[in-house]
Amino acid sequence: MPLHKGKWAEDAALYFYKTRGYRLIGRNIRAFGGEIDLAFVKDKKVVLVEVKQRMYSLEDALLAVSPRKKERILRTWYQKAGKYHRFPVEFHVCAVIGNKENFSISVFKEEL
């Protein structure tokens, strides 16, 4: 099994966001107890993105992000925010459904 089996889905999400004007400020940001898949800035707002890839089920992708997971992502962000610490934060679940050759992307946003 590859070390990071979902890398293609993160790459797809990265392209999706960049083509919509988001500027990448971090990828696979790690701190004690958590990791942020992608972090962007757009319109003076930080967007933290959790990418979930599933073969068939959008619902499974969304259910995979528990309140505890979201809390760990936010804790990680506030440990690593640096110069962006005063920016408002938005949390996205980016669901990549399908396989590398044929997939769709759905984004679900939550203001924090």
C-alpha distances in whole Angstrom, upper triangle without the diagonal:
4,6,8,7,11,12,14,16,17,18,20,21,23,24,26,27,29,30,32,34,31,31,28,29,25,21,19,22,22,24,25,23,22,20,22,19,22,26,29,33,35,39,39,36,33,30,27,24,21,19,18,16,16,17,20,22,23,25,21,20,24,24,21,23,25,28,27,24,26,28,26,25,29,29,27,29,32,31,30,32,34,37,36,37,40,38,38,34,32,29,27,24,23,21,20,20,18,16,16,19,21,21,24,24,26,27,29,31,33,35,35
4,5,5,9,9,11,13,14,15,17,19,20,21,23,25,26,27,29,31,28,28,24,25,22,18,16,19,19,22,23,22,20,18,19,17,20,23,26,30,32,36,36,33,30,27,25,22,19,17,16,15,16,17,21,22,23,25,22,20,23,24,20,22,25,28,26,23,25,27,24,23,27,28,25,26,30,29,27,29,31,34,33,34,37,35,35,32,30,27,25,23,21,20,18,19,18,15,14,18,20,20,22,22,25,26,27,29,31,33,33
4,6,9,9,12,14,14,15,18,19,19,21,23,24,25,27,29,30,27,26,23,23,19,16,13,16,16,19,20,19,17,15,17,15,18,21,24,28,30,34,34,31,28,26,22,20,18,16,16,15,17,19,22,23,24,25,22,20,23,23,20,21,23,26,24,21,23,25,22,21,24,24,21,23,27,25,24,26,28,31,30,31,34,33,33,29,28,25,24,22,21,20,19,20,20,18,17,20,22,21,23,23,25,25,27,28,30,32,31
4,6,6,9,10,10,12,14,15,15,18,19,20,21,24,25,26,24,23,20,20,17,13,11,14,14,18,19,18,16,13,14,11,14,18,21,25,27,31,31,28,25,22,19,17,14,12,13,12,15,16,20,20,21,22,19,17,20,21,17,18,21,23,22,18,20,22,20,18,22,22,20,21,24,23,22,24,26,29,27,28,31,30,30,26,25,22,20,18,17,17,15,17,17,15,14,18,19,18,20,19,21,21,23,25,26,28,28
4,6,8,9,10,11,13,14,16,18,19,20,22,23,25,27,24,24,21,22,19,15,13,17,17,21,22,20,18,16,16,13,16,20,22,26,28,32,32,29,26,23,20,17,15,12,11,10,12,13,17,18,18,20,17,15,18,19,16,18,21,24,23,19,21,24,21,20,24,25,22,23,27,26,25,27,29,31,30,31,33,32,31,28,26,23,20,18,16,15,13,14,14,12,11,15,16,15,18,17,20,20,22,24,26,29,29
4,6,5,6,9,10,11,12,14,15,17,18,20,22,23,21,21,18,20,17,13,12,15,16,20,21,20,17,14,14,10,13,17,19,23,25,28,29,26,23,20,17,14,12,8,8,7,10,11,15,16,16,18,15,13,16,17,14,15,19,21,21,17,19,21,19,18,21,23,20,21,25,25,23,24,27,29,27,28,31,28,28,24,22,19,17,14,12,12,10,12,12,10,10,14,15,13,15,14,16,17,19,21,23,25,26
4,5,5,6,9,10,10,12,14,15,16,18,20,21,19,19,16,17,15,11,10,14,16,19,22,20,17,14,13,10,11,15,17,21,23,27,27,25,22,19,17,14,12,10,11,10,13,14,18,19,18,21,19,16,18,20,17,18,21,23,23,19,20,23,20,18,21,23,20,21,24,24,22,23,25,27,25,27,30,27,27,24,22,20,17,16,13,13,11,14,14,12,10,14,15,14,15,15,17,17,20,21,24,26,26
4,5,5,6,9,10,11,12,14,15,17,19,20,19,19,17,19,17,13,13,17,19,23,25,24,21,17,16,12,13,17,18,22,23,27,28,26,23,20,18,15,14,11,11,9,12,13,16,18,17,20,19,16,18,21,18,19,23,25,25,21,22,25,23,21,24,26,23,23,27,27,25,26,28,29,27,29,31,29,29,25,23,21,18,16,13,13,10,12,11,9,7,10,12,11,13,13,16,17,20,22,24,27,28
4,5,5,6,9,10,10,12,14,15,17,19,17,18,16,18,16,13,13,16,19,22,24,23,19,16,14,11,11,15,16,20,21,25,26,23,21,17,16,12,11,7,8,6,9,11,14,15,14,17,15,12,15,17,15,16,20,22,22,19,19,22,21,18,21,24,21,21,25,26,24,24,27,28,26,27,29,27,26,23,20,18,15,12,9,9,6,9,9,9,7,11,11,9,10,9,12,13,16,18,21,23,24
4,5,5,6,9,10,10,12,14,15,17,15,15,12,14,12,9,10,13,15,19,21,20,17,13,11,7,8,11,13,17,18,22,23,21,18,15,13,10,9,6,8,9,12,14,17,17,16,18,17,14,16,18,16,16,19,21,21,17,17,20,19,16,19,21,18,18,22,22,20,21,23,24,22,24,26,24,23,20,18,16,13,12,9,10,9,12,13,12,11,14,15,12,13,11,13,13,15,17,19,21,22
4,5,5,6,9,10,11,12,14,16,14,14,12,15,13,10,12,15,18,21,24,23,20,16,14,10,10,13,14,17,19,22,23,22,19,16,15,12,12,10,12,11,15,16,19,20,18,21,20,17,19,22,19,19,23,25,25,21,21,24,22,19,22,24,21,20,24,24,22,22,24,25,23,26,28,25,25,22,20,18,16,15,12,13,11,14,14,13,10,13,14,12,13,12,15,15,18,19,22,24,25
4,5,5,6,9,10,11,13,15,14,15,13,16,15,13,15,18,20,24,27,25,22,18,16,12,11,14,15,18,18,22,24,22,19,16,16,12,13,10,11,10,13,14,17,17,16,19,19,15,17,20,19,19,23,25,25,22,21,25,24,20,23,25,23,22,26,27,24,24,26,27,25,27,29,26,25,22,20,18,15,14,10,11,8,11,12,11,9,11,11,9,10,8,12,12,16,18,21,23,25
4,5,5,6,9,10,11,13,11,13,11,14,13,11,13,16,19,22,24,23,20,16,13,10,9,11,11,15,15,19,20,18,16,13,12,9,10,7,10,10,13,15,17,17,15,18,18,14,15,18,17,16,20,22,23,19,18,21,21,17,19,22,20,19,23,24,21,21,24,24,22,24,25,22,21,18,16,14,11,10,7,9,8,11,13,13,12,14,14,11,10,8,10,10,13,14,17,19,21
4,5,5,6,9,10,11,9,10,8,11,11,9,12,14,17,21,24,23,20,16,13,10,7,10,9,13,14,17,19,17,15,12,12,10,11,10,13,13,17,19,21,21,19,21,21,17,18,21,20,19,22,23,24,20,19,22,21,18,19,22,20,18,22,22,20,19,21,22,19,22,24,21,21,18,16,15,13,13,10,12,11,15,16,16,14,16,17,14,14,11,13,12,15,16,18,20,21
4,6,5,6,9,10,10,11,10,14,14,13,15,18,21,25,28,27,23,20,17,13,11,13,12,14,15,18,20,19,17,15,15,13,14,12,15,15,18,19,21,22,20,23,23,19,20,24,22,22,25,27,27,24,23,26,25,21,23,26,23,22,25,26,23,22,24,24,22,25,26,23,23,21,19,18,15,15,12,14,12,15,16,16,14,15,15,13,13,11,13,13,17,18,21,22,24
4,6,6,7,9,9,11,11,15,15,14,17,19,22,25,28,27,24,20,17,14,12,13,12,14,14,17,19,18,16,13,14,12,13,12,14,14,17,18,19,20,17,20,21,17,18,22,21,20,24,25,26,23,21,25,24,21,22,25,23,22,25,26,24,23,25,25,22,25,26,22,22,19,17,16,13,13,10,12,11,14,15,16,14,15,15,12,10,8,10,10,14,15,18,20,22
4,5,5,7,6,8,9,12,13,13,15,17,21,23,26,26,22,19,15,13,10,10,8,10,10,13,15,14,13,10,11,10,12,12,15,16,19,21,22,21,19,21,22,18,18,22,21,20,23,24,25,22,20,23,22,19,20,23,21,19,22,24,21,20,22,21,19,21,22,18,18,16,14,13,11,12,10,13,13,16,18,19,17,19,18,15,14,11,11,10,13,13,16,17,19
4,5,5,5,6,7,11,13,13,16,18,21,24,28,28,24,20,17,14,11,11,9,10,10,13,15,15,14,12,14,13,15,15,18,19,22,24,25,25,22,25,25,22,22,25,24,23,26,27,28,25,23,25,25,21,22,25,23,20,23,25,22,20,22,21,19,22,22,19,19,18,16,16,14,16,13,16,16,19,21,21,19,20,20,18,16,14,15,14,17,16,19,20,22
4,6,7,10,11,15,16,17,20,21,25,28,31,31,27,24,20,18,15,15,12,13,12,15,17,17,17,15,17,15,18,17,19,20,22,24,25,25,22,25,26,23,23,27,26,25,28,29,30,27,25,28,28,24,25,28,26,24,27,28,25,24,25,24,22,25,25,22,22,20,18,19,16,17,15,17,16,19,20,21,19,19,19,17,15,13,15,14,17,17,21,22,24
4,6,9,11,15,17,17,20,22,25,28,31,30,27,23,20,18,15,14,11,11,10,12,15,14,14,13,15,14,17,17,19,20,23,24,25,25,22,24,26,22,22,26,25,24,27,27,29,26,24,26,27,23,23,27,25,22,25,27,25,22,24,23,20,23,23,19,19,18,16,16,14,16,14,16,16,19,21,22,21,22,20,18,16,13,14,12,15,15,18,18,21
4,6,10,13,15,17,20,21,24,27,30,30,26,23,20,18,14,13,10,9,7,9,12,12,13,12,15,15,18,18,21,22,25,27,28,28,25,27,28,24,24,28,27,25,28,28,29,27,24,26,27,23,23,26,24,21,24,26,23,20,22,20,18,21,21,17,17,17,15,17,15,18,16,19,19,22,24,25,23,24,24,21,19,16,17,15,17,16,19,19,21
4,6,9,12,13,16,17,21,23,26,26,23,20,16,15,11,9,6,6,5,9,10,10,10,9,11,11,15,15,19,21,24,26,27,26,23,25,26,22,22,25,24,22,25,25,26,23,21,23,23,19,19,22,20,17,20,22,19,17,18,17,15,18,18,15,15,14,13,14,13,15,14,17,18,21,24,24,23,24,24,21,19,16,16,14,16,14,16,16,18
4,6,9,11,15,15,19,21,25,25,22,19,15,14,10,8,5,5,6,10,11,11,10,10,12,12,16,17,20,22,25,28,29,29,26,28,28,24,24,27,26,24,26,26,27,24,22,23,23,19,19,21,19,16,19,20,17,15,16,15,13,16,17,14,15,14,14,15,15,17,16,19,20,24,26,26,24,26,25,23,21,18,19,17,18,17,19,18,19
4,6,8,11,12,16,18,22,22,19,16,12,11,7,6,4,7,9,13,13,12,10,9,10,11,14,14,18,20,24,26,28,27,25,27,26,23,23,26,24,22,24,24,25,21,20,21,20,17,17,19,17,14,17,18,15,13,15,14,12,16,17,15,16,14,14,14,14,16,15,18,18,22,24,24,22,24,24,22,21,18,19,17,18,17,19,19,19
4,7,11,10,13,16,19,20,17,14,11,11,8,6,5,7,10,13,12,12,9,10,10,11,14,16,19,22,25,28,30,29,27,28,28,24,24,26,24,22,24,24,24,21,19,20,19,15,15,17,14,12,14,15,11,10,11,11,10,13,15,13,15,13,14,15,15,17,17,20,21,25,27,26,25,27,28,25,24,21,21,19,20,18,19,19,18
4,7,6,10,13,16,17,14,11,8,8,6,5,7,10,13,17,15,14,11,10,9,10,12,14,17,19,23,26,28,27,25,27,26,22,22,24,22,20,22,22,21,18,17,18,16,13,14,15,12,10,13,13,10,10,11,13,11,14,16,15,16,14,15,14,15,16,16,19,19,23,25,25,23,26,26,24,23,20,21,18,20,18,19,19,19
4,5,9,12,16,16,13,9,7,5,5,6,9,12,16,19,18,17,13,12,10,9,11,11,14,16,20,23,25,25,23,25,23,20,20,22,20,18,20,21,20,17,16,18,16,13,14,16,12,12,15,15,12,13,15,16,15,17,20,18,19,16,16,15,14,15,14,17,17,20,22,21,20,23,24,21,21,18,19,17,19,18,20,20,20
4,6,10,13,13,10,6,5,5,6,9,12,15,19,22,21,19,15,14,11,10,10,11,13,15,19,22,25,24,22,24,22,18,19,21,18,16,19,19,18,15,15,16,13,11,14,14,11,11,15,14,12,13,16,18,17,18,21,20,20,17,17,15,15,15,14,17,17,20,22,21,20,23,24,22,22,19,20,18,19,19,20,21,20
4,7,10,11,8,5,5,7,8,8,12,15,18,21,20,17,14,13,10,11,11,13,16,18,22,25,27,26,25,26,24,21,21,22,19,17,19,19,17,14,14,15,12,9,11,11,8,8,11,10,8,10,12,15,14,15,18,17,18,15,16,15,15,16,16,19,20,23,25,25,24,27,28,25,25,22,22,20,20,20,20,20,19
4,7,8,6,4,7,9,11,12,15,18,21,24,23,20,17,16,13,13,13,15,17,20,23,26,29,27,26,26,24,21,22,22,19,17,18,18,16,13,14,14,10,9,11,10,7,9,11,9,8,11,14,17,16,16,20,19,20,17,18,16,17,18,19,21,22,25,27,26,25,29,30,27,27,24,24,22,22,22,21,22,20
4,6,6,6,9,12,14,14,17,20,23,26,23,21,17,17,14,16,15,18,20,23,25,29,31,30,28,28,26,23,23,23,20,18,19,18,15,13,14,13,9,9,11,8,5,8,10,7,7,11,13,17,16,15,19,19,20,18,19,17,19,20,21,23,25,28,30,29,29,32,33,30,30,27,27,25,24,23,22,22,20
4,6,8,12,15,17,17,21,23,26,29,26,24,20,20,17,18,17,20,21,24,27,30,32,30,29,29,26,24,24,23,20,18,18,18,14,13,14,13,9,10,12,9,7,11,11,9,10,14,16,19,19,18,21,22,22,20,21,19,21,21,23,25,27,29,31,31,31,35,35,32,32,29,29,27,26,25,24,24,21
4,7,11,14,16,17,21,23,26,29,27,24,20,20,16,17,15,18,19,21,24,27,29,27,26,25,23,21,21,20,17,15,15,14,11,10,12,10,6,9,11,8,7,11,12,11,12,15,18,21,20,19,22,22,22,19,20,18,19,19,21,23,24,27,29,29,29,33,33,30,30,27,27,25,24,23,22,22,20
4,7,10,13,14,17,20,23,26,24,21,17,16,13,13,11,14,15,18,21,25,26,25,23,23,21,18,18,18,15,13,13,13,10,8,9,9,5,6,9,7,6,9,11,10,11,14,17,20,18,17,20,20,20,17,17,15,16,16,17,19,21,24,26,26,26,30,30,27,26,24,23,21,20,20,19,20,18
4,6,9,11,14,17,21,24,22,19,16,14,10,10,9,11,13,16,19,23,25,23,22,22,20,17,17,18,15,13,14,14,13,9,10,11,8,6,9,9,6,9,12,11,10,13,16,19,17,17,20,19,19,16,16,13,14,14,15,17,18,21,23,23,23,27,27,24,24,21,21,19,19,18,18,19,17
4,6,7,11,14,17,20,19,16,12,10,7,7,7,9,12,15,18,22,24,22,20,21,19,16,16,17,15,12,14,14,14,10,10,11,9,6,9,10,7,7,11,11,10,11,15,17,15,15,18,17,16,13,13,10,11,11,12,15,16,20,22,22,22,25,25,22,21,18,18,16,16,15,15,16,15
4,7,10,14,17,20,20,17,13,11,8,6,5,6,10,12,16,19,21,20,18,19,18,14,15,17,14,12,15,16,16,12,12,14,12,9,12,14,11,11,15,15,13,14,17,19,17,18,20,19,18,15,14,11,11,10,10,12,13,17,19,19,18,21,21,19,18,15,16,14,15,15,16,18,17
4,7,10,13,17,16,14,11,8,6,5,7,8,12,14,18,21,23,22,19,21,20,16,17,19,17,15,17,18,18,15,13,16,14,11,12,15,12,11,14,15,13,13,16,17,14,16,18,16,16,13,12,10,10,10,10,13,14,18,20,20,19,22,22,19,18,15,15,13,14,14,15,16,16
4,7,10,14,13,10,7,6,5,6,9,11,15,17,21,24,26,24,22,23,23,19,18,21,19,16,19,19,19,16,14,15,14,11,11,14,11,9,12,14,11,10,13,13,11,13,15,12,13,10,10,9,10,12,12,15,17,21,23,23,22,25,25,22,20,17,17,14,15,14,14,14,14
4,7,10,10,8,6,5,7,8,12,13,17,19,23,26,27,26,23,25,25,21,20,23,21,19,21,21,22,19,16,18,18,14,14,17,15,12,14,16,13,11,13,13,10,13,14,11,12,10,10,10,11,13,13,17,18,22,24,24,23,25,25,22,21,17,17,14,15,13,15,14,15
4,7,6,6,5,6,9,11,15,17,20,23,26,29,30,29,26,27,27,24,23,26,24,22,24,23,24,21,18,20,20,16,15,18,17,13,15,17,14,12,13,12,9,12,12,9,10,9,10,12,13,16,16,19,21,25,27,28,26,29,28,25,23,20,19,16,17,14,15,14,15
4,5,5,7,8,11,13,17,18,21,24,27,30,30,29,26,27,28,25,23,26,26,23,25,24,26,23,20,22,22,19,18,21,20,16,18,20,18,15,16,15,12,14,14,10,11,10,10,13,13,16,16,20,21,25,27,28,27,29,28,25,23,19,18,15,16,14,15,14,15
4,5,8,10,14,16,20,21,25,27,30,33,33,32,28,29,31,27,26,29,28,25,27,26,28,26,22,24,25,21,20,23,22,18,19,22,20,17,18,15,12,15,13,10,10,11,11,15,15,19,19,23,24,28,31,32,31,32,31,28,25,22,21,18,18,15,16,14,16
4,7,10,13,16,20,22,25,28,31,34,35,33,29,31,31,28,26,29,28,25,27,25,26,25,21,22,23,20,18,20,20,16,16,19,17,14,14,12,9,11,10,6,8,9,11,14,16,20,20,24,26,29,32,33,32,34,33,30,28,24,23,19,19,16,16,14,14
4,6,10,13,16,19,22,25,28,31,31,30,26,27,28,25,23,25,25,21,23,21,23,21,18,19,20,16,14,17,17,13,14,17,16,12,14,12,9,10,9,5,5,6,7,10,12,16,17,21,23,27,30,31,30,32,31,28,25,22,20,17,16,13,12,10,11
4,6,10,13,16,19,22,25,29,29,28,24,25,26,22,21,23,22,19,20,19,20,18,15,16,16,13,11,14,14,10,12,14,12,9,12,11,7,9,9,6,6,5,6,8,11,14,15,19,21,25,28,28,28,30,29,26,24,20,19,15,15,12,12,10,10
4,6,10,12,16,19,22,25,26,24,21,22,22,19,17,20,19,16,18,17,18,16,13,15,15,12,11,14,13,10,13,16,14,12,15,14,11,12,13,10,9,6,5,6,7,10,11,15,17,21,24,25,24,27,26,22,20,17,15,12,12,9,10,9,10
4,7,10,13,16,20,23,24,22,19,20,20,16,15,17,16,13,15,14,15,12,10,12,12,8,8,12,11,8,11,14,12,11,14,15,12,13,14,12,11,7,6,5,6,9,10,14,16,19,22,23,23,26,25,22,20,16,15,12,12,10,10,10,10
4,6,10,13,16,19,20,19,16,17,17,13,12,15,13,11,14,14,15,12,10,13,13,9,11,14,13,11,15,16,15,14,18,19,15,16,18,15,14,11,9,6,5,6,7,10,12,16,19,20,19,22,21,18,16,13,12,9,10,9,11,12,13
4,6,10,13,17,18,16,14,15,14,10,10,12,10,8,11,12,13,9,9,12,11,8,11,14,13,12,16,17,16,16,20,21,18,19,21,18,17,13,11,8,6,5,6,8,11,14,17,18,18,21,20,17,16,13,12,10,10,11,12,14,14
4,7,10,13,15,14,12,14,12,9,10,12,10,9,13,15,16,12,12,15,15,12,15,17,16,16,19,20,19,19,23,24,21,22,24,22,20,17,14,11,8,6,5,6,7,11,13,14,14,17,17,13,13,10,10,9,11,12,14,17,18
4,7,10,12,11,9,11,9,5,8,10,8,8,12,15,16,12,13,16,16,14,17,19,18,18,22,23,22,23,26,28,25,25,27,25,23,20,17,13,11,7,6,5,6,8,11,12,13,16,15,12,12,10,10,10,11,14,16,19,20
4,7,9,9,9,11,9,7,10,12,10,12,15,18,19,16,17,20,19,17,21,23,21,22,25,26,25,26,29,30,28,29,31,28,27,23,20,17,14,10,8,6,5,6,8,8,10,13,12,9,10,9,11,12,14,17,19,22,23
4,6,6,7,9,7,6,10,11,10,13,16,19,20,17,19,22,22,20,23,26,24,25,28,29,28,29,32,34,31,32,34,31,29,26,23,19,16,13,11,8,6,5,6,8,11,13,12,10,10,11,12,14,15,18,21,24,25
4,6,9,11,10,9,13,14,13,16,19,23,24,21,22,26,25,24,27,29,28,29,32,33,32,33,36,37,34,35,37,34,33,29,26,23,19,16,14,10,8,5,4,6,10,11,10,9,10,12,13,16,18,21,24,27,29
4,7,9,8,9,12,13,14,17,19,23,24,22,23,26,26,25,28,30,30,30,33,35,34,34,37,39,36,37,38,35,33,30,26,23,20,16,14,11,9,6,6,9,13,14,11,10,10,12,13,16,17,21,23,27,29
4,5,5,7,9,10,11,14,16,20,21,19,20,24,24,23,25,28,28,28,31,33,32,32,36,37,34,35,36,33,31,27,24,21,17,14,13,9,10,7,9,12,15,17,14,12,11,12,11,14,15,18,20,24,26
4,5,5,6,9,10,12,15,18,20,18,18,22,22,21,23,26,26,26,29,30,30,30,33,34,31,32,33,30,27,24,20,17,14,11,10,7,8,7,10,13,16,17,15,11,10,9,8,10,11,15,17,21,22
4,5,5,6,9,11,13,15,18,16,17,20,21,20,22,25,25,26,28,30,30,30,34,35,32,32,33,30,27,24,21,17,15,12,12,9,11,10,13,16,19,21,18,15,14,13,11,12,12,15,17,20,22
4,5,5,6,9,11,15,16,15,16,19,20,19,22,24,24,25,28,29,29,29,33,35,32,32,33,31,28,25,22,18,15,12,12,9,11,10,12,15,18,20,18,15,15,14,13,14,13,17,18,22,23
4,6,5,7,11,14,15,13,14,17,18,16,19,22,21,22,25,26,26,26,30,31,28,28,30,27,25,22,19,15,12,8,9,6,8,8,11,14,16,19,17,13,12,11,10,11,11,14,16,19,20
4,5,6,8,11,13,12,12,15,16,15,17,20,20,20,23,25,25,25,29,30,27,27,28,25,23,19,16,13,10,7,9,7,10,11,14,17,19,22,19,16,14,12,10,10,9,11,13,16,17
4,5,7,10,12,11,12,15,16,16,18,20,21,21,24,26,26,26,30,32,29,28,29,27,25,21,18,15,13,10,12,11,13,14,17,19,22,24,22,19,17,16,14,14,12,14,15,18,19
4,6,10,11,9,10,13,14,13,16,18,18,19,22,23,24,24,28,30,27,27,29,27,24,21,18,14,13,10,11,10,13,13,16,18,20,23,21,18,17,16,14,14,13,15,16,19,19
4,7,8,6,7,10,11,10,13,15,15,16,19,20,21,21,25,27,24,23,25,23,21,17,15,11,10,8,10,10,14,15,18,20,22,25,23,20,18,16,14,13,11,12,12,15,15
4,5,5,6,9,10,11,13,14,15,17,19,20,21,22,26,28,25,24,25,24,21,18,16,13,13,11,14,14,17,19,22,23,25,28,27,23,22,20,18,16,14,14,13,16,15
4,5,5,6,9,10,11,12,14,15,17,19,20,20,24,26,23,22,23,22,19,16,15,12,13,12,16,17,20,22,25,27,28,31,30,26,25,22,19,17,14,14,12,14,12
4,5,5,6,9,10,10,12,14,15,17,19,20,23,26,23,21,23,22,20,17,16,14,15,14,17,18,21,23,26,27,29,32,31,28,26,24,22,20,17,17,15,16,14
4,5,5,6,9,10,11,12,15,16,17,18,21,24,21,20,22,21,19,16,15,12,12,11,14,15,18,20,23,24,25,29,28,24,23,21,19,17,15,15,14,16,14
4,5,5,6,9,10,11,12,14,15,16,20,22,19,17,19,18,16,12,11,8,10,10,13,15,18,20,24,25,26,29,28,25,23,20,18,15,13,12,11,12,10
4,5,5,6,9,10,11,12,14,15,19,21,18,16,18,18,16,13,13,11,13,13,17,19,22,24,27,29,29,33,32,28,27,24,22,19,17,15,13,14,11
4,5,5,6,9,10,11,12,14,17,20,18,16,19,19,17,14,15,12,14,14,17,19,21,24,27,28,28,31,31,28,27,24,22,20,18,17,16,16,14
4,5,5,6,9,10,11,12,15,18,15,14,17,16,15,12,12,9,11,12,14,16,19,22,25,26,26,29,29,25,24,21,20,17,16,15,13,14,12
4,5,5,6,9,10,10,14,16,13,11,14,13,12,9,10,9,12,13,16,19,22,25,28,29,29,32,31,28,26,23,21,18,16,14,12,12,9
4,5,5,6,9,10,13,16,14,12,15,15,15,12,14,13,15,17,19,22,24,27,30,31,31,34,34,31,29,26,25,22,20,18,16,16,13
4,6,5,6,8,12,15,13,12,15,15,15,13,14,13,15,16,18,21,23,26,29,29,29,32,32,29,28,25,24,21,20,19,17,17,14
4,5,5,5,9,12,10,9,12,11,12,10,11,11,14,15,17,20,23,26,29,29,29,32,32,29,27,24,23,20,19,17,15,15,12
4,5,5,8,11,9,7,10,11,12,10,13,13,16,18,21,24,26,30,32,33,33,36,35,32,31,27,26,23,21,19,17,16,13
4,6,8,11,11,9,13,14,15,14,16,16,19,21,23,25,27,31,33,34,33,36,36,33,32,29,28,25,24,22,20,19,16
4,6,9,9,8,12,13,15,13,16,16,18,20,21,24,26,30,32,32,31,34,34,32,31,27,27,24,23,21,20,19,17
4,6,5,5,9,9,11,11,13,14,17,19,21,24,26,30,32,32,31,35,35,32,30,27,26,23,22,20,19,17,15
4,5,6,9,10,13,13,17,18,20,23,24,28,29,33,35,35,34,37,37,34,33,30,29,26,26,23,22,20,18
4,6,8,9,12,13,16,18,21,24,25,28,30,34,36,36,35,38,38,35,33,30,29,26,26,23,22,20,18
4,6,5,9,10,13,15,17,20,22,25,27,31,34,34,33,36,35,32,30,27,26,23,22,19,18,16,15
4,6,8,9,13,15,18,21,23,26,29,32,35,36,35,38,37,34,32,28,27,24,23,20,18,16,13
4,7,9,13,15,19,22,24,28,30,33,37,37,37,39,39,35,33,29,28,24,23,20,18,15,13
4,6,10,13,16,19,21,25,27,30,34,35,34,36,35,32,30,26,25,21,20,16,15,12,11
4,7,10,13,17,19,23,25,29,32,33,33,35,34,31,28,24,22,19,17,13,12,8,8
4,7,10,13,16,19,22,25,29,30,30,32,31,28,25,21,19,16,14,11,9,7,6
4,7,10,13,16,19,22,25,27,27,29,28,24,22,18,16,12,10,7,6,5,6
4,7,10,13,16,19,23,24,24,27,26,22,20,16,14,10,8,6,5,6,7
4,6,9,12,15,19,21,21,23,22,18,16,12,10,6,5,5,6,9,10
4,6,10,12,16,18,19,21,19,16,14,10,8,6,5,7,9,12,13
4,6,10,13,15,15,18,16,12,10,7,6,5,7,9,12,15,16
4,6,10,12,13,16,14,10,8,6,5,6,8,11,14,17,19
4,7,8,10,12,10,6,6,5,7,9,12,15,18,21,23
4,7,9,11,9,5,5,6,8,11,13,17,20,23,25
4,7,8,6,4,7,9,12,15,17,21,24,27,29
4,5,5,6,9,11,14,17,20,23,26,29,31
4,6,7,10,12,15,18,21,24,27,30,31
4,7,10,13,17,19,23,26,29,32,34
4,7,10,14,17,20,24,27,30,32
4,7,10,13,17,20,23,26,28
4,7,10,13,17,20,23,26
4,7,10,13,17,20,22
4,7,10,14,17,19
4,6,10,13,16
4,7,10,13
4,7,10
4,6
4
